[in-house]
Amino acid sequence: MASITLINMLLLFGSVLVLLGIVSSLIATRFGAPLLLIFLVIGMLAGVDGPGGVQFTDYRLTYLVGSLALAVILFDGGLRTNLKRLRGAIAPATLLATVGVILTATLTGAAAVFLFDLPPLYGLLLGAIVASTDAAAVFFLIHGGGLQLKRRVGSVLELESGTNDPVAVFMTLVLVQFALVAGDGPVLADREQVAAVGFTLLEQALIGTLGGMIGGFGSSWILNRVNLPGGLHPLLVIALAITVYAATAVLGGSGFLAVYIAGLVLGNRPLRASASIVTFNDTATWLCQIVMFLVLGLLVTPTELITYAVPAISLTVFLIVIARPFAVWLCLWAFGFSRQEKLLVSWVGLRGAVSIFLAAIPTLSGVDYAELYFNVAFVVVLVSLIVQGWTLTYVARKLGLAIPRRGAAVQRVELDVPGQLGLEIVGYPVTAEAAVVNGASVPTWATWAFVVRKQAIMPPDTAHGLQPGDYAYFLAPPDRLDVLDQLFAPHAELMAHDDPFFGEFDFAGEIKLGEMATLYGLSVDDSAPVGKSITQAFAERFDDAPKVGDNMPFGGAILVARQVEDDKVTRAGLQFAELGEEETTWVAKLLRRWKRLTKRPN
């Protein structure tokens, strides 16, 4: 009975920790705190030096939990990556994930030798442990925080963080083996060792890539041909992802690279039950993230961190200010990135659970300085999450690389259509602030299914348009639902003006901004792109991915994207901002008042 009671107490303790993490995240978001930091701190509070007082030193369990969690998180990152939007990002991201990690590890290792008085081999091992950008941290802080970066920069950061873990893992494992054999000797004794290391790295990458491709296409084939009871498709996907990771690792490849590539393949192919798979994966990823950081927080002893705090913080500053930027600027030098883009990529070198996870490997292997590795890695992650994670959105906006999306998140209901994969039923609640009831048109590729109005189901031809309070249902391709989302997303900031949602004047996308400014007497400065069309201006402003409802200031007025086809604004409205007398001309005011007087009442 005592053992049963102990098990129940452990279950209670674990569930309370997860609940505390979830509740604390709600509070943290109000202050802009990185959620991962909150989970880490809660784990520390529950540990040996905190109020919880739990003594947890099981590195094997930590390695198992970390491997499982990272596999799921990386798979989810690949699943959500749209390959169509990765133009120009693959080559620089690959270089950052390979050469960039090696450069960062080498420079940081050299600093570690000086700061901690370590032999070169052990300094390089510490550099390898903290060298990689953490995919979990990047995915969560960008997507979970609602930050939307310009396409090329965002794609490079996501691809790099998703593919650089295998290099860091490989370097760590190889250097651990050297440390066990060579002691304080040279890192690489001769050319044969160098060749062996290079061959092993190539083997890991090739087997990992091949395993990911086979796993991704094989999983897609299984999902689309095996009939399962409702609700089992998402579980099957998670099981397949873990199988791909483990099988590739057993065969000598990089399991982390394989599971990320498998997610990429699945996320860019038609899938049965795709809506439920994405929803379940989102939940599973959050759970993995919470559990992993709680376990890592439990494992650390805060009082021991004090011993390493000063040199560890110095190493973190060197990593953030010198090592990471040097690697980024060198790797991106030939790809035409601007100074602002390089600065942002340098700043988003977030360290996360991967570094702490890798620091557990020397402990499991019995390598010298194992305690130092773990505590220093923990401090590096802690400082990185506080400094870089807390300021990520601010830095992106200051550098002009955050796309100013103003619409709130839309509510969407998705239902799979049995028998085919190209379409699914999707439904939206209709609000007064939605673009679809303020002049926007539904794309032709979205087929009306029915409208629910006042608890009655109505065919589209008898509904006579949409009204606030309706629920609209369509048949639409899953890969184009983001376009429909913008038609139903609340745009309260545009509704705050007296002018209609899209403005009172409608323009085709090919109209030049200069012609529009002349017609309405808008005052524009020399920097205004008067020679460009509306389509070109929106493409430049929103990095070739504008949405319905996106808006941009122009000559004291506001241009609002009214219709978007294939990522191009084909129609836009002109809305005059209430910014004072000097912002609008008497001609525009007169036209406004005339349209209001002649507008027919509803």
C-alpha positions in Angstrom: 0.0 0.0 0.0 2.9 2.3 0.7 4.2 2.0 -2.8 0.7 2.7 -4.2 0.4 5.8 -2.0 3.8 7.0 -3.3 2.8 6.6 -6.9 -0.4 8.6 -6.3 1.6 11.3 -4.6 4.0 11.4 -7.5 1.1 11.7 -9.9 -0.4 14.5 -7.8 2.9 16.3 -7.6 3.4 16.1 -11.4 -0.1 17.2 -12.2 0.1 20.2 -9.8 3.4 21.3 -11.4 1.9 21.2 -14.9 -1.2 23.1 -13.6 1.1 25.7 -12.0 3.0 26.1 -15.3 -0.2 26.6 -17.3 -1.7 29.1 -14.8 1.6 31.0 -14.5 1.9 31.2 -18.3 -1.4 33.3 -18.3 0.1 35.7 -15.9 3.5 35.8 -17.7 2.0 36.7 -21.0 0.6 39.9 -19.5 4.2 41.0 -18.7 5.7 39.7 -21.9 7.8 37.1 -20.1 9.0 34.1 -22.1 6.8 31.1 -21.2 9.7 28.7 -21.3 11.4 30.7 -18.5 8.3 30.3 -16.4 8.3 26.5 -16.7 12.0 26.4 -15.9 11.6 28.5 -12.8 8.7 26.5 -11.5 10.8 23.3 -11.9 13.6 25.0 -9.9 11.2 26.1 -7.1 10.0 22.5 -6.9 13.6 21.2 -6.7 16.0 20.6 -3.9 16.7 24.3 -3.0 13.1 25.5 -3.5 9.9 25.2 -1.4 9.2 21.8 -3.0 12.4 20.3 -1.7 12.4 17.4 -4.3 15.8 15.8 -4.8 15.9 14.7 -8.4 19.2 13.5 -9.9 18.1 11.0 -12.5 20.0 12.0 -15.7 18.9 8.9 -17.6 15.3 9.8 -17.1 16.1 13.4 -18.1 17.8 12.1 -21.3 14.8 9.9 -22.1 12.3 12.7 -21.4 14.4 15.3 -23.3 14.8 13.0 -26.4 11.1 12.2 -26.5 10.0 15.9 -26.1 12.5 17.3 -28.6 11.5 14.7 -31.2 7.8 15.8 -30.8 8.7 19.5 -30.8 10.9 19.2 -33.9 8.3 17.2 -35.7 5.7 19.8 -35.0 8.0 22.5 -36.2 8.4 20.7 -39.5 4.7 20.0 -39.8 3.9 23.7 -39.6 6.6 24.8 -42.1 5.2 25.7 -45.5 7.9 24.8 -48.1 6.3 27.2 -50.6 7.3 30.1 -48.4 11.0 29.1 -48.1 12.3 30.9 -51.1 15.9 32.0 -50.6 16.1 30.5 -47.1 17.3 27.0 -47.6 20.9 27.7 -48.5 21.6 30.4 -45.8 19.8 28.3 -43.1 21.8 25.2 -44.0 25.0 27.1 -43.8 24.1 28.6 -40.4 23.0 25.1 -39.2 26.4 23.6 -40.1 29.3 26.0 -40.4 27.5 28.5 -38.1 27.2 26.0 -35.3 30.9 24.9 -35.7 32.1 28.5 -35.7 30.0 29.4 -32.7 31.2 26.3 -30.8 34.8 27.0 -31.6 34.7 30.7 -30.5 32.7 29.9 -27.4 35.0 27.0 -26.6 38.0 29.3 -26.8 36.3 31.7 -24.4 35.4 28.9 -22.0 39.1 27.8 -21.9 40.0 31.3 -20.7 37.1 31.8 -18.3 37.1 28.4 -16.7 40.8 27.4 -17.1 39.8 24.3 -19.1 41.9 22.1 -21.4 41.2 22.9 -25.0 39.2 19.7 -25.6 36.9 20.3 -22.7 36.5 24.0 -23.6 35.4 23.0 -27.1 33.0 20.5 -25.6 31.3 23.2 -23.5 31.2 25.4 -26.7 29.5 22.6 -28.6 26.9 22.1 -25.8 25.7 25.7 -26.0 26.3 26.3 -29.7 23.0 25.4 -31.3 19.9 27.6 -31.5 17.1 25.9 -29.8 14.2 25.0 -32.1 11.7 24.7 -29.2 12.5 28.2 -28.0 12.4 29.8 -31.4 9.1 28.1 -32.5 7.4 28.9 -29.2 8.6 32.5 -28.9 7.8 33.3 -32.5 4.5 31.4 -33.0 3.3 31.3 -29.4 4.1 34.9 -28.9 2.2 36.0 -32.0 5.3 37.6 -33.6 5.3 37.5 -37.4 8.6 38.2 -39.0 9.2 39.1 -42.6 9.2 35.9 -44.7 12.8 35.4 -45.5 14.2 36.2 -42.0 11.5 34.1 -40.3 12.1 31.1 -42.7 15.9 31.3 -42.1 15.4 31.3 -38.3 12.9 28.4 -38.3 14.9 26.3 -40.7 18.2 26.9 -38.9 16.8 26.2 -35.5 15.1 23.0 -36.8 18.2 21.6 -38.5 21.2 22.7 -36.4 20.5 20.4 -33.4 22.0 17.3 -35.2 25.4 19.1 -35.7 25.5 20.2 -32.0 24.5 16.7 -30.9 27.1 15.1 -33.1 29.9 17.5 -32.0 29.0 16.8 -28.3 29.0 13.0 -28.8 32.3 13.0 -30.7 34.0 15.3 -28.2 32.7 13.2 -25.3 34.3 10.1 -26.9 37.6 12.0 -27.4 37.5 13.2 -23.8 37.1 9.6 -22.6 40.0 8.4 -24.7 42.4 11.3 -24.9 42.0 12.9 -21.5 43.8 16.3 -21.7 45.5 15.5 -25.0 44.9 17.2 -28.4 41.4 17.2 -29.8 42.3 15.6 -33.1 45.5 13.7 -33.2 46.0 13.1 -36.9 44.4 13.3 -40.3 42.8 9.9 -39.9 40.9 11.1 -36.9 39.8 14.2 -38.8 38.7 12.0 -41.8 36.8 9.7 -39.4 35.0 12.6 -37.8 34.0 14.0 -41.2 32.8 10.7 -42.4 30.7 10.2 -39.3 29.1 13.6 -39.7 28.3 12.9 -43.3 26.9 9.5 -42.4 24.7 11.1 -39.7 23.4 13.7 -42.1 22.7 11.3 -45.0 21.0 8.6 -42.9 19.1 11.3 -41.1 17.9 12.9 -44.3 17.0 9.5 -45.9 15.3 8.3 -42.8 13.2 11.5 -42.6 12.2 11.3 -46.2 11.2 7.6 -46.0 9.5 8.2 -42.7 7.6 11.2 -44.0 6.3 9.7 -47.2 5.7 6.3 -45.6 3.7 8.0 -42.8 1.7 10.0 -45.4 0.9 6.7 -47.3 -0.2 5.0 -44.1 -2.4 7.9 -42.9 -4.2 8.3 -46.1 -4.9 4.6 -46.7 -5.6 3.1 -43.2 -9.1 3.5 -41.9 -9.0 4.1 -38.1 -11.6 4.9 -35.5 -12.1 8.6 -34.9 -9.4 10.2 -32.8 -6.7 7.7 -33.5 -5.1 9.5 -36.5 -3.3 12.1 -34.3 -2.0 9.4 -32.0 -0.8 7.5 -35.0 1.1 10.5 -36.3 2.9 11.0 -32.9 3.8 7.3 -32.8 5.1 7.4 -36.3 7.2 10.5 -35.5 8.8 8.9 -32.5 9.4 5.7 -34.5 11.2 7.7 -37.3 13.4 9.4 -34.6 14.3 6.2 -32.8 14.8 4.0 -35.9 17.1 6.5 -37.6 19.1 7.0 -34.4 19.5 3.2 -34.1 20.7 3.0 -37.7 23.4 5.5 -36.9 21.8 8.7 -38.3 20.6 11.9 -36.8 17.2 11.1 -35.3 16.5 14.8 -34.7 17.1 15.7 -38.3 15.0 12.8 -39.5 12.0 13.7 -37.4 12.1 17.3 -38.5 12.3 16.3 -42.2 9.5 13.8 -41.7 7.4 16.7 -40.3 8.2 18.8 -43.3 7.1 16.1 -45.7 3.9 15.4 -43.9 3.1 19.1 -43.5 3.3 19.7 -47.2 1.2 16.8 -48.4 -2.5 16.2 -48.4 -3.4 14.4 -45.2 -6.5 12.7 -43.9 -7.7 14.3 -40.6 -5.2 17.1 -41.0 -7.3 19.4 -38.8 -7.4 17.0 -35.8 -3.7 16.1 -36.3 -2.5 19.8 -36.2 -4.8 20.5 -33.1 -3.6 17.4 -31.3 0.1 18.1 -32.2 -0.3 21.6 -30.8 -1.4 20.2 -27.5 1.2 17.4 -27.4 4.0 20.0 -28.2 2.9 22.2 -25.3 2.8 19.3 -22.9 6.3 18.1 -24.0 7.6 21.6 -23.6 6.2 22.0 -20.1 7.3 18.6 -18.9 10.8 19.0 -20.4 11.5 22.3 -18.8 10.0 21.2 -15.5 12.2 18.2 -15.4 15.3 20.2 -16.3 14.4 22.8 -13.6 14.1 19.9 -11.0 17.5 18.6 -12.0 19.4 21.8 -11.3 20.6 22.8 -7.8 20.3 26.6 -7.7 22.9 27.0 -4.9 25.5 25.3 -7.1 24.8 27.9 -9.9 26.2 30.7 -7.7 29.7 29.1 -7.9 29.7 29.4 -11.7 27.5 32.4 -12.1 30.0 35.1 -12.9 32.1 33.2 -15.5 29.0 31.6 -16.9 27.3 35.0 -17.4 30.5 36.3 -19.0 30.5 33.3 -21.4 26.8 34.0 -22.3 27.6 37.7 -23.0 30.5 36.5 -25.3 28.2 34.1 -27.0 25.4 36.6 -27.6 27.5 39.6 -28.5 30.6 38.1 -30.3 30.4 34.4 -31.2 26.8 34.2 -32.6 27.0 37.5 -34.5 30.4 36.6 -36.0 29.1 33.3 -37.2 25.9 34.8 -38.6 27.6 37.7 -40.5 30.1 35.3 -42.0 27.5 32.7 -43.1 25.1 35.3 -44.4 27.7 37.5 -46.1 27.1 36.1 -49.6 23.3 36.0 -49.5 22.4 39.7 -49.7 20.9 40.1 -46.2 20.6 43.6 -44.9 22.4 44.8 -41.8 19.0 44.8 -39.9 18.3 41.2 -40.9 21.7 40.0 -39.8 21.3 41.8 -36.5 18.0 40.1 -35.9 19.3 36.6 -36.9 22.2 37.2 -34.5 19.8 38.2 -31.7 17.5 35.2 -32.1 20.3 32.8 -31.2 18.1 31.6 -28.4 19.5 28.8 -26.2 17.0 26.4 -24.7 16.4 22.9 -23.5 18.7 21.4 -26.1 21.8 22.9 -24.4 20.8 21.6 -20.9 19.8 18.3 -22.5 23.3 18.0 -24.2 25.0 18.9 -20.9 23.5 15.8 -19.3 25.5 13.6 -21.8 28.9 14.1 -20.2 27.4 13.3 -16.8 25.9 10.0 -18.2 29.3 9.2 -19.8 31.4 10.0 -16.8 33.4 12.8 -18.4 35.5 15.2 -16.3 34.0 18.6 -15.5 30.5 17.2 -16.0 29.1 19.3 -13.1 30.5 22.4 -14.6 29.0 21.7 -18.0 25.5 21.2 -16.6 25.5 24.3 -14.4 27.1 26.6 -17.0 24.7 25.4 -19.7 21.8 26.1 -17.3 23.0 29.7 -16.6 23.5 30.3 -20.4 19.9 29.1 -21.1 18.5 31.2 -18.2 20.3 34.4 -19.3 19.4 33.8 -23.0 15.7 33.3 -22.2 15.6 36.4 -20.0 17.6 38.7 -22.2 16.9 37.5 -25.8 13.5 35.9 -25.2 12.1 38.9 -23.3 13.3 41.4 -26.0 12.7 39.5 -29.2 9.5 41.2 -30.2 10.9 44.7 -29.3 14.1 44.1 -31.3 12.2 42.8 -34.3 10.0 45.9 -34.3 12.8 48.3 -33.8 14.7 46.8 -36.7 11.6 47.1 -38.9 11.4 43.3 -39.5 8.1 42.5 -37.7 5.1 42.6 -40.0 2.4 44.7 -38.4 -0.5 42.4 -38.3 -3.4 44.1 -36.5 -6.2 41.6 -36.8 -7.0 39.3 -33.8 -6.9 35.6 -34.1 -9.9 34.1 -35.9 -12.1 31.2 -34.6 -12.2 28.4 -37.0 -13.9 25.0 -37.0 -12.5 22.3 -39.3 -14.2 19.0 -40.4 -12.6 16.4 -42.7 -14.7 15.3 -45.7 -14.6 11.5 -46.0 -13.4 10.0 -49.3 -11.1 12.8 -50.4 -8.2 14.9 -49.3 -8.4 18.0 -51.4 -11.2 19.8 -49.5 -12.5 20.1 -45.9 -15.5 21.8 -44.3 -14.5 24.9 -42.4 -16.8 27.2 -40.4 -16.4 30.7 -39.0 -18.5 32.9 -36.6 -19.3 36.2 -38.3 -18.7 39.4 -36.4 -19.5 43.0 -37.2 -15.7 43.7 -37.4 -15.1 40.9 -40.0 -14.0 42.0 -43.5 -16.5 39.6 -45.1 -19.5 41.8 -43.9 -17.7 45.0 -44.8 -17.2 44.7 -48.5 -14.7 41.8 -48.9 -15.7 39.0 -51.3 -15.2 35.2 -50.7 -12.7 33.7 -53.1 -14.1 31.5 -55.9 -12.2 28.4 -54.8 -14.2 28.4 -51.5 -17.6 26.8 -52.1 -20.5 27.9 -49.8 -21.9 25.0 -47.9 -24.5 26.6 -45.6 -25.2 29.4 -43.2 -26.4 29.0 -39.6 -28.6 32.0 -38.6 -30.6 32.2 -35.4 -30.3 28.4 -34.9 -31.6 27.7 -38.4 -29.5 26.1 -41.3 -29.9 28.1 -44.5 -28.7 27.4 -48.0 -26.4 30.1 -49.4 -28.8 31.3 -52.0 -31.5 32.0 -49.4 -29.2 33.6 -46.8 -28.7 36.7 -49.1 -25.2 37.4 -47.7 -23.8 37.2 -44.3 -24.8 39.1 -41.1 -23.2 39.5 -37.8 -24.1 36.6 -35.6 -24.1 34.1 -38.5 -22.0 31.0 -38.7 -20.6 30.5 -42.3 -19.5 27.1 -43.6 -17.4 26.4 -46.7 -15.7 23.7 -48.7 -12.2 24.8 -49.1 -8.6 23.4 -49.7 -6.7 23.1 -46.4 -3.6 24.9 -47.7 -5.6 28.1 -48.4 -7.5 28.5 -45.2 -5.3 31.3 -44.0 -6.8 33.5 -46.8 -10.3 32.7 -45.5 -9.2 33.4 -41.9 -8.5 37.0 -42.8 -12.0 37.5 -44.1 -13.5 36.5 -40.7 -10.8 37.8 -38.3 -11.9 40.8 -36.2 -10.4 44.1 -37.4 -11.6 46.4 -34.6 -8.9 49.0 -35.2 -10.2 49.7 -38.7 -13.8 49.8 -37.5 -12.9 52.6 -35.0 -12.9 55.2 -37.7 -16.1 56.8 -39.0 -15.1 55.6 -42.5 -16.2 52.2 -43.8 -14.0 49.2 -43.1 -12.1 49.4 -46.5 -12.6 53.2 -46.9 -15.0 54.9 -49.3 -13.0 54.5 -52.4 -12.1 51.3 -54.2 -9.0 50.8 -56.4 -7.6 48.0 -58.5 -4.2 46.7 -57.6 -2.5 48.0 -60.7 -3.3 51.7 -59.9 -0.1 53.7 -59.1 0.1 55.3 -55.7 1.1 58.6 -57.3 -2.1 58.7 -59.4 -4.2 58.1 -56.3 -2.4 60.8 -54.4 -3.0 63.3 -57.2 -6.6 62.4 -57.6 -7.4 63.0 -53.9 -4.9 65.6 -53.1 -2.9 63.5 -50.6 0.2 65.1 -49.2 3.1 62.7 -49.7 6.8 63.2 -49.0 9.8 62.3 -51.3 10.2 58.9 -49.7 6.7 57.7 -50.6 6.7 55.0 -53.3 4.5 57.0 -55.7 5.9 55.2 -58.8 4.7 51.8 -57.5 1.3 50.2 -57.9 -0.9 49.3 -54.9 0.0 45.6 -55.5 3.7 46.3 -55.4 3.5 48.6 -52.3 1.7 45.9 -50.3 4.1 43.2 -51.4 7.0 45.3 -50.3 5.4 46.3 -47.0 4.3 42.8 -46.1 7.1 40.7 -47.6 5.1 39.2 -50.4 2.5 37.8 -48.1 -0.3 40.4 -47.6 -3.7 39.5 -46.1 -7.2 40.9 -46.4 -7.4 43.7 -43.9 -3.7 44.5 -43.8 -3.3 48.3 -44.0 -0.6 50.9 -44.5 -0.5 54.7 -44.1 -0.3 56.8 -47.2 -0.4 60.6 -47.4 -2.6 61.0 -44.3 -4.9 58.2 -45.3 -4.9 54.5 -44.9 -4.8 51.9 -47.7 -6.6 48.7 -46.7 -6.1 45.4 -48.6 -9.6 44.5 -49.8 -9.0 41.5 -52.0 -6.0 39.2 -52.1 -5.3 36.5 -54.8 -2.2 34.4 -54.8 -0.5 36.6 -52.2 -1.2 39.7 -54.3 -3.5 42.6 -53.4 -5.9 42.9 -56.4 -8.1 45.5 -54.8 -7.7 48.0 -52.0 -9.7 50.7 -50.3 -8.8 54.2 -49.2 -9.7 55.1 -45.7 -9.1 58.6 -44.4 -7.6 58.5 -40.9 -9.0 60.9 -38.3 -5.6 62.5 -37.7 -6.4 66.2 -37.7 -7.1 68.9 -40.2 -3.6 68.9 -41.7 -3.7 65.2 -42.6 -6.5 65.4 -45.2 -7.4 67.9 -47.9 -10.6 69.7 -48.4 -11.2 67.8 -51.6 -11.1 64.4 -49.7 -13.4 65.8 -47.0 -15.9 67.0 -49.5 -16.0 63.7 -51.3 -16.4 61.9 -48.0 -19.3 64.0 -46.9 -21.0 63.7 -50.3 -20.8 59.9 -50.2 -22.2 59.8 -46.7 -25.1 62.1 -47.7 -25.9 60.0 -50.8 -25.4 56.6 -49.2 -28.6 54.6 -49.1 -29.8 53.6 -45.6 -29.7 49.8 -44.8 
